[in-house]
Amino acid sequence: MARKRGKNSRLPKGVAIEGLTESLAEFKALPAATRRAMTSAINEQASATRKQLIDDISADGKVRPTAVRSRITVEKASKDKPSASLTLSRSPVPFKFWQYSTEVEDGTGTRASIWIRKGGQRMRVYGFVNPKGGSKTPLVRFRKGSQRRLTRANGWTLKNHWNHQVNGELRKQIAFDLQQRFLARLAKERAT
């Protein structure tokens, strides 16, 4: 079960795609054809928005679309619930799916910082690469007790990319597209 988002939570915000009703009681009072048109339009729009976010995030961050696709889920609308939501998983995307660059920072040349792209700019992420090493695997240092340890880096989450893409402009576009889809679906339902 997913964690609830509290008032001061740092969890990424989901994109809630709401229907045209203001309450569940009003939704159930609508004719069946209108309810069907509404839920199908909402689900269609949720899927289209997910696809758009996958394309935008993968293009922006130079990350494989399959890695992004597996971390964005859609909770679809039903006859009892007139809304759909898109949520982002907080699990990190392994560095093997990212297109990242490295930059040597110290005088010895054995530590290079890892840089990824976000919003057309470079962003430094936690970890380093040994450019003189054979595998050039992203690593992190940590302490366990008094011992220093070196391990492979987990990767980077999509939260910053999600927050960059999900903005007021996207929400306005979703509302406009949802209205168009609903009207087209309603006309189709009434024609049959």
Long-range contacts (C-beta under 8 A, 24 or more apart in sequence): 2-87, 11-90, 12-88, 12-90, 12-159, 12-162, 12-163, 13-163, 13-166, 14-85, 14-86, 14-87, 14-88, 15-49, 15-53, 15-85, 15-86, 15-166, 15-170, 15-171, 15-174, 16-83, 16-85, 17-42, 17-45, 17-46, 17-49, 17-83, 17-84, 17-85, 17-86, 17-174, 17-178, 18-42, 18-82, 18-83, 19-77, 19-82, 19-83, 20-182, 21-82, 24-80, 24-81, 24-82, 27-82, 33-186, 33-189, 33-190, 34-186, 34-189, 35-79, 35-82, 36-185, 36-189, 37-182, 37-185, 37-186, 37-188, 37-189, 38-77, 38-82, 38-182, 38-185, 39-77, 39-78, 39-79, 39-82, 40-185, 41-178, 41-181, 41-182, 41-184, 41-185, 42-76, 42-77, 42-82, 42-83, 42-84, 42-178, 43-76, 43-77, 43-84, 44-181, 44-185, 45-84, 45-174, 45-177, 45-178, 45-181, 46-74, 46-76, 46-77, 46-84, 46-85, 46-86, 47-74, 48-177, 49-86, 49-170, 49-174, 50-74, 50-86, 53-86, 53-162, 53-165, 53-166, 56-165, 57-158, 57-161, 57-162, 57-165, 60-117, 60-118, 60-119, 60-120, 60-161, 60-164, 60-165, 61-98, 61-116, 61-117, 61-118, 61-158, 61-161, 62-98, 62-99, 62-100, 62-116, 62-117, 63-93, 63-97, 63-98, 63-99, 63-116, 63-158, 63-161, 64-97, 66-97, 67-93, 67-94, 67-97, 68-93, 68-158, 71-158, 88-158, 88-159, 88-162, 90-157, 90-159, 91-157, 92-154, 92-155, 92-156, 92-157, 93-155, 93-156, 93-157, 93-158, 94-154, 94-155, 95-127, 95-138, 95-153, 95-155, 95-156, 97-155, 98-155, 98-156, 100-125, 100-138, 102-129, 102-131, 102-136, 104-131, 114-138, 114-153, 116-156, 118-160, 118-161, 118-164, 119-164, 123-160, 125-156, 126-153, 126-156, 127-153
